[in-house]
Amino acid sequence: VKELMPTILVVDDYSVTIRVLSTQLRKGGYDVVTASNGSEALSQLEQQKIDLAIVDIAMPDMDGITLLEQVRSNQQLAGLPIVMLTASVLDDDRLRALKAGASGFLTKPVSSWELLDIVNRQLQTKT
């Protein structure tokens, strides 16, 4: 029986970031689903089982924190680990994200070991 790999949702409006993170996660043994904005991410979350989401804070339409708040207020999705991705070192963004229920943070550019480390840790605490 093939063990199911955890599925990670990567949400970023910048396709290069999505490509880089997806490649690193797949090399780390994860299935990857992507979305380029918050609304797309929500529909992905409703359509399939996602084990963890990596969400960019700064996105047009619906920013990452709004997406995070919507996920946290949805009973089916409330327990999903969500790692916020930020290019900013502003504590303000981190505080807003923490208040909204972020599980962790990654600062761009993300190194692959850092990415896999936080993903592995988040998934371990989840089980």
Secondary structure, 3 states (H helix, E strand, C coil): CCCCCCEEEEECCCHHHHHHHHHHHHHCCCEEEEECCHHHHHHHHHHCCCCEEEEECCCCCCCHHHHHHHHHCCCCCCCCCEEEEECCCCHHHHHHHHHHCCCEEEECCCCHHHHHHHHHHHHHHHC
